[in-house]
Amino acid sequence: MTDALTIGWTQAQAATRRIAYRRLLGFNLIVQTAVGLIAVVLPAWLARAVDLPGPPSSGWVQLWGVMLLIMATLYLPGCIEPLHVRWPNIVGIVARFVLAAAYVRLGQGLRWFALYELVFAVALAWSYNQLLRAELMSRP
């Protein structure tokens, strides 16, 4: 009887962690998609709004927006089923740390993007770690 209660509790914990991770990643992907669409449709406005370094070509800003949209699309299977499709989640978290470092290096208005990527990289890494641990503990 005690084992059944313990297993049920740990399975409930794993389900809660899964929902939390999916919500965090889903919110992040919605923001990323919105910024990507703005970069594609209004590249000059976005470049001015975030104070990009130098006179950016609208083509580069549009290309960056398309890359954001591609990244969000590739991340989607990991959001839908984070336990069975781990590769996009792990690569995405590492890529966020790398992007944060690159944005800091490029400077000016990109530092806000660096802060955004760093905050979400840490939050997603912590949340995904909690999810994997809870899932592991839920299996007898």
Salt bridges, closest charged atoms under 4 A:
GLU81 OE1 - ARG18 NH2 3.00
GLU81 OE2 - HIS84 NE2 3.80
GLU117 OE1 - ARG96 NH1 3.04
GLU135 OE2 - ARG139 NH2 2.53
